[in-house]
Amino acid sequence: MISRTSNSSIMIIKKELSHSLINNNYDLLCDEVLQLSQELDTQMLPIFQQQLDFYKDFKRLIEK
């Protein structure tokens, strides 16, 4: 389950990233945009992994 803290921090980073993209004329290689993107990836990767693990476990249960 996603904690409220991680979910809210992800939302904050997404908003910052959105503003940064606009402020930097949608330059995807801008240092600020790259840093925020990497931070967002770092925060979201464990959540994606957890969802994938859940799916795999669920699929194994169904196949039995």
PyMOL commands that set and color helices and strands:
alter all, ss='L'
color gray80, all
select helices_A, chain A and resi 4-23+31-63
alter helices_A, ss='H'
color red, helices_A
deselect
rebuild
show_as cartoon
